[in-house]
Amino acid sequence: MAQTDLETLVEYLRRRTARTHVGLWLMPLNRIGHEAEIAVRLGVQALDIGNYLHGKLPTGADFVRLSAQKVIETLDDVASSIGQSDCVLVYNLDLLLSGIKDEERQQIWLDLFNRFPGRARVLLIAVPDTATHLLPSESLHKKWQDDSRLA
């Protein structure tokens, strides 16, 4: 299948016909900073994952040791929670991914592709389309595309 548009991807994810309810949006640079507006237009909740993770830190802590497991646990927490919408536009994940080794980063993308069935909310992961070094490998990118989970 061909890469789909954003609105179609959100509709597809919300139908929950795929086993896993995570989509990937390769966000154009001119959309950065407009995530909240885009979320409103799509009827989804916007979530800055960096701020979310920072808000979960223990009192007095300023930093978290990032790992693939910590990123996946954080995203699973978001997907498993009840919120303003059944779909969450997760942005600024690229900032977390940039601090993780490539092998672990690819494991995150594989987990996002394969895990998260039956969660309370759908995740729409937004990553700048120019951050090619942070995106899934070419073969995994093709899987996202073939599964109609890429916009």
Secondary structure, DSSP 8 states (H G I E B T S, - for coil): -----HHHHHHHHHHT-SSS-EEEEEE-GGGTT-HHHHHHHHT-EEEEHHHHHHHTS-TT-------HHHHHHHHHHHHHS--SSSEEEEE-HHHHHTTS-HHHHHHHHHHHHH--TT-SSEEEEEEETT-GGGS--HHHHHHHHHTT-B-
